[in-house]
Amino acid sequence: MDARGVLRRRRTAGRGRRVAAAGLMLAAAAAGAPLGGQEGGALRLGLTYEAGYVPGMVVAPVSASAGFDDLGAAVGEILRTDLDFSDRFDILAVPDTLALSGPPNYALWNELGAVWLVTSDISVAPGTQTPLLRVSLHDVVYGNLENVQAFSLPSMDAADFRMSVHRISDRIVFWATGGQRGIAATRIALRRRDGDGSSYLLLIDSDGRNPQRIETGGRNVFSPAFSPDATRIAYTIQDETGHFSLVELNLITGSRRTVRSGRLIQTPSWTPDGRLAYAEAIGGTTRVVVEGGGPLTEGRAQSLNPSFSPDGASFAYEADPANEQQVYVRAVSGGPARRISIYHPREDTNAAGPDWSPNGDRIAYSALSDRRWQIFTVNPDGTDRRMLTRRGESEDPSWAPDGRHLVFSSVDSQGSTVWILDVFTGRSRPLTAGRLDGLPDWSPPIPAGS
């Protein structure tokens, strides 16, 4: 879209909404479930969000041929939820009195505040029994068909049904935003604890649906981390003797391999070229090492939680050279480390768990504020520090592949809940609730066939 098109959209009265908040209080009930233990069932965010334009979008019910009514309803629900959770559109309700048959009435949709109209229909692919979903994106303002594409659908009981529809949602986001990434076709890994103290891994779609339990041998499990191609996940387990093992699970074949075992192995992550990095106790200290290579950190400081820049040239990590955890950035090739978190001597200002945005422009981490852990983001050079949360104990941030959403855990007296936050608008929603969940990691886009 050219600059004039953007200007025209922004000047047209009634199209879309503007989102703004100063110390924004977002009701979790509106997102589907309250955060246990938070006053009023809400999560308070600390960033002042500037007003921003959010275009209106209508997702019309899926038109389905005979025998595909249930499939059409399921597809329509997933598409509407995904496009809403993208936080890029104001999803408008379709009036019951509005006729949807025939060519779109662009003038009427324009009056109702829509910028985009999504229509779709399901039929049978010629010569097959395969359902075919044809999706059309209409530009209401200009009154034309922007994009149209047909997608083959698996059956509703197929393991990849929901993910197949999620990919279609991301395609619509790509069309409507001029090529920006969606987050629907992703999964989030987290550690779930049972009441007896044991723990296991849980994989869940970005909309909070389709949970998959992964057993890890009934032992304590920590720090799941997706590989850059989203086909593997690394995690650490602790056995009955207290020793640790770093395990790599192939999500396609189900095979596992033990990468490393030792007295203390923690916080695995991946380099952009697919190698595992982790923290390992070496002598009297803990250093960040890369599989097949030497240590990336040196000295007596305890170093852990590596996270790499998208180009692989630098990495963020936490260390305690002054006996207090802080977040640092240094080049993979070596050289001095630069602290990017704020440090006040004789104050509780610990910072931990950095995660480098896939866009390369921000680093998220958790830090103490008024003796509570909260989520912050900062430029890689330490400038423009922003506090995103203010209530509860919020930790373990992980970026979505779009570079605008974060998943994190929020801990209170009733347990741990995993939340998703749009750092641009401040909108948040619980991913899980009422369970002992934490240590989330957001996957890259899930490849077809996984």
PyMOL commands that set and color helices and strands:
alter all, ss='L'
color gray80, all
select helices_A, chain A and resi 3-11+28-31+39-41+69-85+106-111+161-177
alter helices_A, ss='H'
color red, helices_A
select strands_A, chain A and resi 17-21+25-27+42-44+49-54+56-59+63-64+90-92+116-124+131-139+144-152+187-193+199-205+212-214+220-226+232-238+244-250+256-262+265-270+276-282+285-290+303-308+314-319+326-331+338-339+351-356+363-369+372-378+386-387+393-399+405-412+415-422+428-430+436-442
alter strands_A, ss='S'
color yellow, strands_A
deselect
rebuild
show_as cartoon
